[in-house]
Amino acid sequence: MIRKAKTSDNRQIAELCYLIWRDMELDITKEITKDRIIEAIELSIVNVRYRSFYEHIWVYEKDGVVAGCVIAYPGKEEMDFEQQWLKLPLEEDILQLGTPLPEKESYDDEIYIEAVVTTPKYRGQGIATQLLKYVISTHAHEKWGLNCDYDNNKARHLYHKLGFKEDATIRLYGHQYFHMTLNNK
């Protein structure tokens, strides 16, 4: 079942977000322990309008757990959302690192898909596809954007099947990405 995230989903969503942050090799993942990062992400989901705020998230619930999620929001608001991290009640060593995702990833004229992630146990079951189709249908006449890691051919193939096309290459956090757009306008 696909639904909007609830505040009570914060732990499961935070664990999924951590998987992405780890794969992106963000500085915070090199300096702070996994458990502390997950706790910080949990706070960001419920305490402030950060990019991973629960109102920006749709989840796929299966067997009573969050099997996957999509985080999406207006691209023009990305950096404002990012600054909300600094308002969280975090320990000083985490705050001294600044915000976790300080680089602008989106275009201002798109709804930006920040993350598409499935719990490892549920991968290969079409959950990401169903989530993306559903979320895109909520704003069917809008322009959508996302970034796909150069080396993630499986994800890129999925995005192509959904109608996304590469429109740029972008370097974020030491990795190359394709910026891809679905223009439904």
OpenMM code with the backbone's topology and positions (N, CA, C; nanometers):
from openmm import Vec3, app, unit

residues = "MET ILE ARG LYS ALA LYS THR SER ASP ASN ARG GLN ILE ALA GLU LEU CYS TYR LEU ILE TRP ARG ASP MET GLU LEU ASP ILE THR LYS GLU ILE THR LYS ASP ARG ILE ILE GLU ALA ILE GLU LEU SER ILE VAL ASN VAL ARG TYR ARG SER PHE TYR GLU HIS ILE TRP VAL TYR GLU LYS ASP GLY VAL VAL ALA GLY CYS VAL ILE ALA TYR PRO GLY LYS GLU GLU MET ASP PHE GLU GLN GLN TRP LEU LYS LEU PRO LEU GLU GLU ASP ILE LEU GLN LEU GLY THR PRO LEU PRO GLU LYS GLU SER TYR ASP ASP GLU ILE TYR ILE GLU ALA VAL VAL THR THR PRO LYS TYR ARG GLY GLN GLY ILE ALA THR GLN LEU LEU LYS TYR VAL ILE SER THR HIS ALA HIS GLU LYS TRP GLY LEU ASN CYS ASP TYR ASP ASN ASN LYS ALA ARG HIS LEU TYR HIS LYS LEU GLY PHE LYS GLU ASP ALA THR ILE ARG LEU TYR GLY HIS GLN TYR PHE HIS MET THR LEU ASN ASN LYS".split()
positions = [
    Vec3(0.0834, -0.1174, 0.0000),
    Vec3(0.0000, 0.0000, 0.0000),
    Vec3(0.0888, 0.1250, 0.0000),
    Vec3(0.0565, 0.2185, -0.0880),
    Vec3(0.1286, 0.3455, -0.0943),
    Vec3(0.0481, 0.4498, -0.0180),
    Vec3(0.1197, 0.5264, 0.0639),
    Vec3(0.0543, 0.6308, 0.1429),
    Vec3(0.1564, 0.7388, 0.1771),
    Vec3(0.1043, 0.8534, 0.2223),
    Vec3(0.1930, 0.9573, 0.2724),
    Vec3(0.2570, 0.9078, 0.4026),
    Vec3(0.3776, 0.9510, 0.4258),
    Vec3(0.4482, 0.9133, 0.5485),
    Vec3(0.3795, 0.9737, 0.6703),
    Vec3(0.3955, 0.9048, 0.7814),
    Vec3(0.3476, 0.9530, 0.9113),
    Vec3(0.4703, 0.9750, 1.0000),
    Vec3(0.4531, 1.0562, 1.1014),
    Vec3(0.5660, 1.0808, 1.1917),
    Vec3(0.6146, 0.9516, 1.2564),
    Vec3(0.5258, 0.8573, 1.2759),
    Vec3(0.5647, 0.7299, 1.3382),
    Vec3(0.6507, 0.6424, 1.2467),
    Vec3(0.6634, 0.6800, 1.1195),
    Vec3(0.7492, 0.6072, 1.0250),
    Vec3(0.8941, 0.6537, 1.0326),
    Vec3(0.9229, 0.7528, 1.1170),
    Vec3(1.0518, 0.8204, 1.1082),
    Vec3(1.1724, 0.7280, 1.1228),
    Vec3(1.1682, 0.6281, 1.2089),
    Vec3(1.2848, 0.5402, 1.2257),
    Vec3(1.3123, 0.4610, 1.0982),
    Vec3(1.2085, 0.4029, 1.0411),
    Vec3(1.2265, 0.3212, 0.9214),
    Vec3(1.2724, 0.4063, 0.8024),
    Vec3(1.2162, 0.5251, 0.7888),
    Vec3(1.2576, 0.6148, 0.6806),
    Vec3(1.4016, 0.6603, 0.7026),
    Vec3(1.4374, 0.6924, 0.8256),
    Vec3(1.5743, 0.7359, 0.8561),
    Vec3(1.6755, 0.6277, 0.8189),
    Vec3(1.6422, 0.5027, 0.8445),
    Vec3(1.7326, 0.3931, 0.8078),
    Vec3(1.7492, 0.3847, 0.6564),
    Vec3(1.6424, 0.4087, 0.5810),
    Vec3(1.6523, 0.4092, 0.4348),
    Vec3(1.7360, 0.5275, 0.3864),
    Vec3(1.7143, 0.6443, 0.4454),
    Vec3(1.7934, 0.7619, 0.4081),
    Vec3(1.9415, 0.7390, 0.4364),
    Vec3(1.9704, 0.6746, 0.5472),
    Vec3(2.1101, 0.6474, 0.5807),
    Vec3(2.1769, 0.5648, 0.4709),
    Vec3(2.1060, 0.4673, 0.4147),
    Vec3(2.1628, 0.3858, 0.3067),
    Vec3(2.2077, 0.4735, 0.1905),
    Vec3(2.1269, 0.5722, 0.1570),
    Vec3(2.1612, 0.6630, 0.0474),
    Vec3(2.2804, 0.7493, 0.0858),
    Vec3(2.2775, 0.8074, 0.2044),
    Vec3(2.3876, 0.8938, 0.2479),
    Vec3(2.5187, 0.8171, 0.2510),
    Vec3(2.5140, 0.6932, 0.2958),
    Vec3(2.6345, 0.6098, 0.2995),
    Vec3(2.6867, 0.5872, 0.1580),
    Vec3(2.5973, 0.5533, 0.0662),
    Vec3(2.6391, 0.5292, -0.0719),
    Vec3(2.6934, 0.6557, -0.1383),
    Vec3(2.6404, 0.7713, -0.0996),
    Vec3(2.6889, 0.8987, -0.1528),
    Vec3(2.8211, 0.9402, -0.0887),
    Vec3(2.8603, 0.8695, 0.0159),
    Vec3(2.9837, 0.8985, 0.0890),
    Vec3(2.9862, 1.0414, 0.1427),
    Vec3(2.8739, 1.0836, 0.1992),
    Vec3(2.8669, 1.2178, 0.2569),
    Vec3(2.9637, 1.2296, 0.3737),
    Vec3(3.0153, 1.3493, 0.3943),
    Vec3(3.1120, 1.3727, 0.5022),
    Vec3(3.0600, 1.3260, 0.6377),
    Vec3(2.9331, 1.3498, 0.6644),
    Vec3(2.8764, 1.3117, 0.7940),
    Vec3(2.8909, 1.1615, 0.8188),
    Vec3(2.8853, 1.0808, 0.7125),
    Vec3(2.8956, 0.9351, 0.7298),
    Vec3(3.0385, 0.8913, 0.7601),
    Vec3(3.1339, 0.9803, 0.7378),
    Vec3(3.2740, 0.9490, 0.7674),
    Vec3(3.3133, 0.9931, 0.9083),
    Vec3(3.2360, 1.0855, 0.9648),
    Vec3(3.2717, 1.1461, 1.0930),
    Vec3(3.1847, 1.1013, 1.2105),
    Vec3(3.0598, 1.0629, 1.1818),
    Vec3(2.9617, 1.0355, 1.2871),
    Vec3(2.9156, 0.8903, 1.2736),
    Vec3(2.8865, 0.8258, 1.3849),
    Vec3(2.8444, 0.6854, 1.3805),
    Vec3(2.7073, 0.6711, 1.3147),
    Vec3(2.6841, 0.5541, 1.2589),
    Vec3(2.5579, 0.5236, 1.1914),
    Vec3(2.4386, 0.5504, 1.2828),
    Vec3(2.4424, 0.5016, 1.4048),
    Vec3(2.3291, 0.5184, 1.4968),
    Vec3(2.2977, 0.6651, 1.5232),
    Vec3(2.4005, 0.7463, 1.5390),
    Vec3(2.3787, 0.8890, 1.5656),
    Vec3(2.3240, 0.9600, 1.4424),
    Vec3(2.3699, 0.9196, 1.3244),
    Vec3(2.3169, 0.9792, 1.2012),
    Vec3(2.1697, 0.9436, 1.1853),
    Vec3(2.1366, 0.8184, 1.2074),
    Vec3(1.9962, 0.7763, 1.1958),
    Vec3(1.9095, 0.8536, 1.2948),
    Vec3(1.9577, 0.8733, 1.4161),
    Vec3(1.8822, 0.9524, 1.5148),
    Vec3(1.8623, 1.0961, 1.4661),
    Vec3(1.9656, 1.1539, 1.4055),
    Vec3(1.9547, 1.2910, 1.3538),
    Vec3(1.8545, 1.2973, 1.2384),
    Vec3(1.8592, 1.1990, 1.1492),
    Vec3(1.7633, 1.1963, 1.0383),
    Vec3(1.6215, 1.1798, 1.0918),
    Vec3(1.6058, 1.0950, 1.1927),
    Vec3(1.4730, 1.0794, 1.2552),
    Vec3(1.4187, 1.2146, 1.3004),
    Vec3(1.5018, 1.2940, 1.3647),
    Vec3(1.4593, 1.4268, 1.4094),
    Vec3(1.4220, 1.5148, 1.2909),
    Vec3(1.5007, 1.5065, 1.1828),
    Vec3(1.4743, 1.5915, 1.0659),
    Vec3(1.3421, 1.5567, 0.9984),
    Vec3(1.2963, 1.4361, 1.0162),
    Vec3(1.1711, 1.3919, 0.9546),
    Vec3(1.0506, 1.4516, 1.0270),
    Vec3(1.0640, 1.4768, 1.1559),
    Vec3(0.9475, 1.5226, 1.2332),
    Vec3(0.9612, 1.6622, 1.2946),
    Vec3(1.0819, 1.7116, 1.3177),
    Vec3(1.0995, 1.8355, 1.3949),
    Vec3(1.1046, 1.9634, 1.3130),
    Vec3(1.1595, 1.9579, 1.1924),
    Vec3(1.1749, 2.0782, 1.1095),
    Vec3(1.1424, 2.0436, 0.9643),
    Vec3(1.1176, 2.1465, 0.8843),
    Vec3(1.0858, 2.1234, 0.7426),
    Vec3(1.2154, 2.1039, 0.6620),
    Vec3(1.2884, 2.0016, 0.6982),
    Vec3(1.4086, 1.9620, 0.6246),
    Vec3(1.3652, 1.8911, 0.4964),
    Vec3(1.4574, 1.8643, 0.4085),
    Vec3(1.4236, 1.7971, 0.2825),
    Vec3(1.3598, 1.6605, 0.3063),
    Vec3(1.3926, 1.5946, 0.4163),
    Vec3(1.3320, 1.4646, 0.4473),
    Vec3(1.2153, 1.4764, 0.5455),
    Vec3(1.1548, 1.5937, 0.5553),
    Vec3(1.0378, 1.6134, 0.6417),
    Vec3(0.9261, 1.5194, 0.5962),
    Vec3(0.8538, 1.4636, 0.6896),
    Vec3(0.7561, 1.3592, 0.6568),
    Vec3(0.6527, 1.4023, 0.5531),
    Vec3(0.6213, 1.5308, 0.5450),
    Vec3(0.5237, 1.5772, 0.4455),
    Vec3(0.5758, 1.5671, 0.3026),
    Vec3(0.7063, 1.5474, 0.2852),
    Vec3(0.7671, 1.5333, 0.1524),
    Vec3(0.7828, 1.3866, 0.1120),
    Vec3(0.7308, 1.2954, 0.1916),
    Vec3(0.7617, 1.1529, 0.1738),
    Vec3(0.6361, 1.0697, 0.1510),
    Vec3(0.6478, 0.9770, 0.0559),
    Vec3(0.5482, 0.8727, 0.0338),
    Vec3(0.6157, 0.7403, 0.0653),
    Vec3(0.5432, 0.6507, 0.1273),
    Vec3(0.5995, 0.5201, 0.1612),
    Vec3(0.5174, 0.4085, 0.0974),
    Vec3(0.5854, 0.2983, 0.0758),
    Vec3(0.5207, 0.1741, 0.0332),
    Vec3(0.5245, 0.0831, 0.1547),
    Vec3(0.4086, 0.0550, 0.2077),
    Vec3(0.4002, -0.0303, 0.3261),
    Vec3(0.3670, -0.1725, 0.2829),
    Vec3(0.4450, -0.2663, 0.3324),
    Vec3(0.4229, -0.4078, 0.3018),
    Vec3(0.4521, -0.4876, 0.4284),
    Vec3(0.3677, -0.5813, 0.4589),
    Vec3(0.3854, -0.6646, 0.5786),
    Vec3(0.3982, -0.5797, 0.7055),
    Vec3(0.3327, -0.4634, 0.7063),
    Vec3(0.3336, -0.3773, 0.8236),
    Vec3(0.4584, -0.2938, 0.8432),
    Vec3(0.5479, -0.2944, 0.7438),
    Vec3(0.6710, -0.2152, 0.7542),
    Vec3(0.6864, -0.1259, 0.6312),
    Vec3(0.7706, -0.0241, 0.6437),
    Vec3(0.8032, 0.0617, 0.5307),
    Vec3(0.9034, -0.0140, 0.4438),
    Vec3(0.8570, -0.0573, 0.3267),
    Vec3(0.9418, -0.1340, 0.2348),
    Vec3(1.0196, -0.0436, 0.1405),
    Vec3(0.9756, 0.0803, 0.1269),
    Vec3(1.0435, 0.1756, 0.0408),
    Vec3(0.9818, 0.3123, 0.0557),
    Vec3(1.0517, 0.4126, 0.0021),
    Vec3(0.9971, 0.5478, 0.0083),
    Vec3(1.0503, 0.6337, -0.1053),
    Vec3(0.9767, 0.7404, -0.1312),
    Vec3(1.0179, 0.8456, -0.2239),
    Vec3(1.0091, 0.9771, -0.1480),
    Vec3(1.1130, 1.0577, -0.1621),
    Vec3(1.1143, 1.1922, -0.1052),
    Vec3(1.1137, 1.2894, -0.2228),
    Vec3(1.0168, 1.3804, -0.2261),
    Vec3(1.0068, 1.4765, -0.3362),
    Vec3(0.9499, 1.6087, -0.2858),
    Vec3(0.9957, 1.7179, -0.3481),
    Vec3(0.9533, 1.8520, -0.3066),
    Vec3(0.9868, 1.9501, -0.4186),
    Vec3(0.9333, 2.0733, -0.4131),
    Vec3(0.9661, 2.1730, -0.5152),
    Vec3(1.1155, 2.2056, -0.5130),
    Vec3(1.1797, 2.1943, -0.6281),
    Vec3(1.3232, 2.2182, -0.6367),
    Vec3(1.3653, 2.3558, -0.5897),
    Vec3(1.2811, 2.4548, -0.6124),
    Vec3(1.3169, 2.5911, -0.5732),
    Vec3(1.3293, 2.6070, -0.4215),
    Vec3(1.2745, 2.5133, -0.3447),
    Vec3(1.2799, 2.5220, -0.1991),
    Vec3(1.3912, 2.4366, -0.1373),
    Vec3(1.4664, 2.3669, -0.2215),
    Vec3(1.5658, 2.2713, -0.1716),
    Vec3(1.6626, 2.3312, -0.0696),
    Vec3(1.7244, 2.4421, -0.1016),
    Vec3(1.8273, 2.4955, -0.0126),
    Vec3(1.7673, 2.5566, 0.1148),
    Vec3(1.6448, 2.6073, 0.1054),
    Vec3(1.5765, 2.6530, 0.2275),
    Vec3(1.5509, 2.5346, 0.3203),
    Vec3(1.5053, 2.4236, 0.2620),
    Vec3(1.4837, 2.3027, 0.3427),
    Vec3(1.6151, 2.2565, 0.4054),
    Vec3(1.7223, 2.2608, 0.3280),
    Vec3(1.8517, 2.2128, 0.3774),
    Vec3(1.8962, 2.2903, 0.5019),
    Vec3(1.8741, 2.4204, 0.5029),
    Vec3(1.9168, 2.5029, 0.6165),
    Vec3(1.8426, 2.4691, 0.7458),
    Vec3(1.7283, 2.4035, 0.7342),
    Vec3(1.6514, 2.3658, 0.8535),
    Vec3(1.7271, 2.2660, 0.9410),
    Vec3(1.8208, 2.1929, 0.8818),
    Vec3(1.9028, 2.0975, 0.9576),
    Vec3(1.9691, 2.1659, 1.0772),
    Vec3(2.0128, 2.2896, 1.0554),
    Vec3(2.0860, 2.3626, 1.1591),
    Vec3(1.9973, 2.4028, 1.2763),
    Vec3(1.8662, 2.3892, 1.2620),
    Vec3(1.7719, 2.4201, 1.3700),
    Vec3(1.7382, 2.2975, 1.4548),
    Vec3(1.7921, 2.1831, 1.4180),
    Vec3(1.7643, 2.0603, 1.4931),
    Vec3(1.8403, 2.0594, 1.6260),
    Vec3(1.7851, 1.9960, 1.7274),
    Vec3(1.8548, 1.9849, 1.8562),
    Vec3(1.9600, 1.8732, 1.8504),
    Vec3(2.0699, 1.9018, 1.7808),
    Vec3(2.1761, 1.8030, 1.7608),
    Vec3(2.2973, 1.8385, 1.8451),
    Vec3(2.3811, 1.7394, 1.8690),
    Vec3(2.5041, 1.7629, 1.9438),
    Vec3(2.5997, 1.8475, 1.8600),
    Vec3(2.6852, 1.9193, 1.9289),
    Vec3(2.7730, 2.0172, 1.8654),
    Vec3(2.8617, 1.9568, 1.7566),
    Vec3(2.9132, 1.8355, 1.7764),
    Vec3(3.0023, 1.7774, 1.6754),
    Vec3(2.9291, 1.7542, 1.5430),
    Vec3(2.8005, 1.7258, 1.5484),
    Vec3(2.7227, 1.7080, 1.4253),
    Vec3(2.6960, 1.8441, 1.3618),
    Vec3(2.6558, 1.9413, 1.4414),
    Vec3(2.6265, 2.0747, 1.3881),
    Vec3(2.7499, 2.1409, 1.3284),
    Vec3(2.8681, 2.1129, 1.3848),
    Vec3(2.9914, 2.1727, 1.3331),
    Vec3(3.0221, 2.1270, 1.1908),
    Vec3(2.9666, 2.0140, 1.1502),
    Vec3(2.9880, 1.9656, 1.0134),
    Vec3(2.9049, 2.0430, 0.9118),
    Vec3(2.8143, 2.1263, 0.9595),
    Vec3(2.7255, 2.1995, 0.8694),
    Vec3(2.6109, 2.1096, 0.8260),
    Vec3(2.5479, 2.1467, 0.7158),
    Vec3(2.4356, 2.0658, 0.6685),
    Vec3(2.4887, 1.9458, 0.5905),
    Vec3(2.4185, 1.8337, 0.5940),
    Vec3(2.4684, 1.7123, 0.5282),
    Vec3(2.4750, 1.7210, 0.3758),
    Vec3(2.3814, 1.7948, 0.3151),
    Vec3(2.3700, 1.7999, 0.1687),
    Vec3(2.3736, 1.9450, 0.1207),
    Vec3(2.4890, 2.0116, 0.1316),
    Vec3(2.4946, 2.1549, 0.1019),
    Vec3(2.4952, 2.1906, -0.0466),
    Vec3(2.5119, 2.0939, -0.1351),
    Vec3(2.5183, 2.1232, -0.2782),
    Vec3(2.3784, 2.1196, -0.3399),
    Vec3(2.3479, 2.2194, -0.4234),
    Vec3(2.2170, 2.2238, -0.4895),
    Vec3(2.2109, 2.1127, -0.5927),
    Vec3(2.1078, 2.0290, -0.5813),
    Vec3(2.0913, 1.9128, -0.6680),
    Vec3(1.9808, 1.9316, -0.7713),
    Vec3(1.8867, 2.0199, -0.7424),
    Vec3(1.7655, 2.0312, -0.8236),
    Vec3(1.7674, 2.1550, -0.9116),
    Vec3(1.6685, 2.1602, -1.0019),
    Vec3(1.6400, 2.2808, -1.0790),
    Vec3(1.5199, 2.3482, -1.0123),
    Vec3(1.5157, 2.4786, -1.0201),
    Vec3(1.4075, 2.5522, -0.9543),
    Vec3(1.2699, 2.5262, -1.0150),
    Vec3(1.2650, 2.4865, -1.1418),
    Vec3(1.1354, 2.4715, -1.2102),
    Vec3(1.0810, 2.3291, -1.2080),
    Vec3(1.1328, 2.2457, -1.1206),
    Vec3(1.0883, 2.1058, -1.1177),
    Vec3(1.0458, 2.0649, -0.9772),
    Vec3(0.9691, 1.9587, -0.9729),
    Vec3(0.9492, 1.8888, -0.8469),
    Vec3(1.0636, 1.7884, -0.8416),
    Vec3(1.1457, 1.8017, -0.7418),
    Vec3(1.2687, 1.7228, -0.7347),
    Vec3(1.2472, 1.5957, -0.6541),
    Vec3(1.2836, 1.4845, -0.7130),
    Vec3(1.2793, 1.3560, -0.6442),
    Vec3(1.4157, 1.3370, -0.5782),
    Vec3(1.4193, 1.3664, -0.4523),
    Vec3(1.5419, 1.3603, -0.3722),
    Vec3(1.5919, 1.2174, -0.3570),
    Vec3(1.4985, 1.1256, -0.3346),
    Vec3(1.5383, 0.9879, -0.3056),
    Vec3(1.4291, 0.8905, -0.3465),
    Vec3(1.4746, 0.7780, -0.3973),
    Vec3(1.3904, 0.6606, -0.4223),
    Vec3(1.4697, 0.5454, -0.3637),
    Vec3(1.4145, 0.4800, -0.2628),
    Vec3(1.4915, 0.3743, -0.1971),
    Vec3(1.3980, 0.2653, -0.1473),
    Vec3(1.4457, 0.1431, -0.1616),
    Vec3(1.3714, 0.0257, -0.1160),
    Vec3(1.4570, -0.0493, -0.0146),
    Vec3(1.3926, -0.1002, 0.0892),
    Vec3(1.4614, -0.1827, 0.1880),
    Vec3(1.5221, -0.3038, 0.1166),
    Vec3(1.6474, -0.3397, 0.1462),
    Vec3(1.7105, -0.4525, 0.0760),
    Vec3(1.6241, -0.5783, 0.0688),
    Vec3(1.5519, -0.6102, 0.1730),
    Vec3(1.4674, -0.7301, 0.1760),
    Vec3(1.3601, -0.7286, 0.0670),
    Vec3(1.3164, -0.6097, 0.0260),
    Vec3(1.2049, -0.5978, -0.0683),
    Vec3(1.2473, -0.5541, -0.2082),
    Vec3(1.3753, -0.5497, -0.2355),
    Vec3(1.4206, -0.5078, -0.3685),
    Vec3(1.3839, -0.6121, -0.4735),
    Vec3(1.3666, -0.5644, -0.5960),
    Vec3(1.3343, -0.6530, -0.7072),
    Vec3(1.1876, -0.6906, -0.7157),
    Vec3(1.1026, -0.6232, -0.6396),
    Vec3(0.9594, -0.6544, -0.6394),
    Vec3(0.8753, -0.5442, -0.7040),
    Vec3(0.9402, -0.4473, -0.7685),
    Vec3(0.8667, -0.3408, -0.8361),
    Vec3(0.8187, -0.2293, -0.7453),
    Vec3(0.8666, -0.2261, -0.6236),
    Vec3(0.8203, -0.1252, -0.5279),
    Vec3(0.8623, 0.0153, -0.5703),
    Vec3(0.9867, 0.0333, -0.6123),
    Vec3(1.0328, 0.1657, -0.6556),
    Vec3(0.9516, 0.2136, -0.7760),
    Vec3(0.9247, 0.1240, -0.8696),
    Vec3(0.8454, 0.1601, -0.9875),
    Vec3(0.7063, 0.2062, -0.9467),
    Vec3(0.6411, 0.1296, -0.8611),
    Vec3(0.5063, 0.1657, -0.8169),
    Vec3(0.5058, 0.2982, -0.7416),
    Vec3(0.6026, 0.3176, -0.6549),
    Vec3(0.6118, 0.4435, -0.5811),
    Vec3(0.6284, 0.5617, -0.6759),
    Vec3(0.7215, 0.5502, -0.7697),
    Vec3(0.7456, 0.6605, -0.8625),
    Vec3(0.6223, 0.6908, -0.9466),
    Vec3(0.5596, 0.5876, -1.0006),
    Vec3(0.4390, 0.6103, -1.0811),
    Vec3(0.3323, 0.6821, -0.9993),
    Vec3(0.3140, 0.6372, -0.8775),
    Vec3(0.2122, 0.6977, -0.7919),
    Vec3(0.2457, 0.8437, -0.7611),
    Vec3(0.3672, 0.8687, -0.7171),
    Vec3(0.4057, 1.0040, -0.6776),
    Vec3(0.3957, 1.0992, -0.7964),
    Vec3(0.4420, 1.0565, -0.9124),
    Vec3(0.4335, 1.1410, -1.0319),
    Vec3(0.2875, 1.1697, -1.0670),
    Vec3(0.2006, 1.0724, -1.0467),
    Vec3(0.0585, 1.0926, -1.0783),
    Vec3(-0.0068, 1.1974, -0.9882),
    Vec3(0.0526, 1.2254, -0.8727),
    Vec3(-0.0060, 1.3250, -0.7825),
    Vec3(0.0073, 1.4667, -0.8373),
    Vec3(0.1013, 1.4876, -0.9263),
    Vec3(0.1216, 1.6163, -0.9943),
    Vec3(0.1516, 1.5847, -1.1411),
    Vec3(0.0528, 1.5291, -1.2071),
    Vec3(0.0715, 1.4718, -1.3408),
    Vec3(0.1136, 1.5732, -1.4464),
    Vec3(0.0855, 1.7001, -1.4267),
    Vec3(0.1170, 1.7992, -1.5299),
    Vec3(0.2346, 1.8881, -1.4913),
    Vec3(0.3196, 1.8368, -1.4078),
    Vec3(0.4368, 1.9114, -1.3623),
    Vec3(0.5641, 1.8531, -1.4229),
    Vec3(0.6689, 1.9322, -1.4174),
    Vec3(0.8017, 1.8858, -1.4559),
    Vec3(0.8652, 1.8209, -1.3330),
    Vec3(0.9208, 1.7024, -1.3511),
    Vec3(0.9862, 1.6275, -1.2440),
    Vec3(1.1346, 1.6148, -1.2762),
    Vec3(1.2183, 1.6116, -1.1745),
    Vec3(1.3607, 1.5925, -1.1942),
    Vec3(1.4189, 1.5020, -1.0877),
    Vec3(1.5303, 1.4391, -1.1227),
    Vec3(1.6035, 1.3550, -1.0282),
    Vec3(1.7462, 1.3407, -1.0773),
    Vec3(1.8321, 1.2908, -0.9910),
    Vec3(1.9703, 1.2609, -1.0278),
    Vec3(1.9932, 1.1120, -1.0137),
    Vec3(2.0612, 1.0560, -1.1132),
    Vec3(2.0900, 0.9126, -1.1148),
    Vec3(2.2405, 0.8926, -1.1251),
    Vec3(2.2961, 0.8182, -1.0327),
    Vec3(2.4397, 0.7883, -1.0334),
    Vec3(2.4800, 0.7271, -1.1672),
    Vec3(2.5922, 0.7742, -1.2222),
    Vec3(2.6429, 0.7243, -1.3504),
    Vec3(2.6493, 0.5723, -1.3558),
    Vec3(2.6836, 0.5108, -1.2446),
    Vec3(2.7061, 0.3664, -1.2437),
    Vec3(2.5822, 0.2848, -1.2105),
    Vec3(2.4685, 0.3503, -1.1884),
    Vec3(2.3473, 0.2776, -1.1508),
    Vec3(2.2588, 0.2570, -1.2740),
    Vec3(2.3012, 0.1632, -1.3582),
    Vec3(2.2296, 0.1384, -1.4837),
    Vec3(2.0889, 0.0850, -1.4620),
    Vec3(2.0688, 0.0081, -1.3563),
    Vec3(1.9360, -0.0464, -1.3286),
    Vec3(1.8363, 0.0659, -1.3002),
    Vec3(1.8772, 0.1603, -1.2162),
    Vec3(1.7895, 0.2739, -1.1853),
    Vec3(1.7670, 0.3590, -1.3097),
    Vec3(1.8730, 0.3826, -1.3851),
    Vec3(1.8598, 0.4643, -1.5065),
    Vec3(1.7622, 0.4016, -1.6045),
    Vec3(1.7683, 0.2703, -1.6181),
    Vec3(1.6745, 0.1986, -1.7051),
    Vec3(1.5307, 0.2193, -1.6568),
    Vec3(1.5094, 0.2094, -1.5265),
    Vec3(1.3759, 0.2324, -1.4699),
    Vec3(1.3286, 0.3739, -1.5019),
    Vec3(1.4139, 0.4732, -1.4808),
    Vec3(1.3741, 0.6118, -1.5062),
    Vec3(1.3402, 0.6323, -1.6534),
    Vec3(1.4178, 0.5715, -1.7431),
    Vec3(1.3856, 0.5796, -1.8866),
    Vec3(1.2484, 0.5200, -1.9145),
    Vec3(1.2192, 0.4049, -1.8542),
    Vec3(1.0887, 0.3406, -1.8755),
    Vec3(0.9740, 0.4308, -1.8309),
    Vec3(0.9983, 0.5123, -1.7320),
    Vec3(0.8952, 0.6034, -1.6820),
    Vec3(0.8891, 0.7341, -1.7608),
    Vec3(0.9801, 0.7511, -1.8577),
    Vec3(0.9778, 0.8694, -1.9431),
    Vec3(1.0817, 0.9752, -1.9126),
    Vec3(1.1667, 0.9530, -1.8142),
    Vec3(1.2719, 1.0498, -1.7828),
    Vec3(1.3791, 1.0469, -1.8911),
    Vec3(1.4366, 1.1648, -1.9167),
    Vec3(1.5455, 1.1770, -2.0134),
    Vec3(1.6603, 1.2551, -1.9489),
    Vec3(1.7829, 1.2176, -1.9839),
    Vec3(1.8987, 1.2905, -1.9338),
    Vec3(1.8994, 1.4295, -1.9961),
    Vec3(1.9232, 1.5311, -1.9148),
    Vec3(1.9357, 1.6656, -1.9693),
    Vec3(2.0653, 1.7342, -1.9261),
    Vec3(2.1410, 1.6704, -1.8380),
    Vec3(2.2681, 1.7278, -1.7934),
    Vec3(2.3455, 1.6225, -1.7156),
    Vec3(2.4727, 1.6516, -1.6972),
    Vec3(2.5525, 1.5734, -1.6034),
    Vec3(2.5896, 1.6681, -1.4898),
    Vec3(2.6018, 1.6123, -1.3731),
    Vec3(2.6272, 1.6937, -1.2545),
    Vec3(2.7206, 1.6160, -1.1616),
    Vec3(2.8088, 1.6884, -1.0972),
    Vec3(2.8989, 1.6269, -0.9996),
    Vec3(2.8535, 1.6702, -0.8607),
    Vec3(2.8223, 1.5722, -0.7775),
    Vec3(2.7773, 1.5984, -0.6415),
    Vec3(2.8544, 1.5094, -0.5449),
    Vec3(2.9136, 1.5702, -0.4451),
    Vec3(2.9788, 1.4945, -0.3377),
    Vec3(3.0810, 1.3937, -0.3911),
    Vec3(3.1526, 1.4350, -0.4974),
    Vec3(3.2571, 1.3508, -0.5532),
    Vec3(3.2095, 1.2424, -0.6479),
    Vec3(3.0822, 1.2411, -0.6833),
    Vec3(3.0269, 1.1399, -0.7734),
    Vec3(2.9632, 1.2073, -0.8945),
    Vec3(2.9666, 1.1380, -1.0071),
    Vec3(2.9009, 1.1861, -1.1288),
    Vec3(2.7580, 1.1336, -1.1342),
    Vec3(2.6654, 1.2214, -1.1740),
    Vec3(2.5241, 1.1867, -1.1864),
    Vec3(2.4699, 1.2370, -1.3189),
    Vec3(2.3683, 1.1697, -1.3678),
    Vec3(2.2866, 1.2228, -1.4755),
    Vec3(2.1712, 1.2973, -1.4100),
    Vec3(2.1489, 1.4219, -1.4497),
    Vec3(2.0241, 1.4870, -1.4099),
    Vec3(1.9228, 1.4464, -1.5156),
    Vec3(1.8090, 1.3970, -1.4709),
    Vec3(1.7062, 1.3464, -1.5617),
    Vec3(1.5754, 1.4194, -1.5338),
    Vec3(1.5016, 1.4445, -1.6419),
    Vec3(1.3779, 1.5204, -1.6310),
    Vec3(1.2636, 1.4470, -1.6988),
    Vec3(1.1482, 1.4567, -1.6383),
    Vec3(1.0222, 1.4109, -1.6966),
    Vec3(0.9364, 1.5354, -1.7073),
    Vec3(0.9116, 1.5792, -1.8299),
    Vec3(0.8377, 1.7036, -1.8497),
    Vec3(0.6952, 1.6721, -1.8897),
    Vec3(0.6032, 1.6822, -1.7953),
    Vec3(0.4620, 1.6526, -1.8194),
    Vec3(0.3798, 1.7772, -1.8477),
    Vec3(0.4450, 1.8918, -1.8596),
    Vec3(0.3696, 2.0170, -1.8802),
    Vec3(0.3046, 2.0189, -2.0169),
] * unit.nanometer
topology = app.Topology()
chain = topology.addChain("A")
for resn in residues:
    res = topology.addResidue(resn, chain)
    for name in ("N", "CA", "C"):
        topology.addAtom(name, app.Element.getBySymbol(name[0]), res)
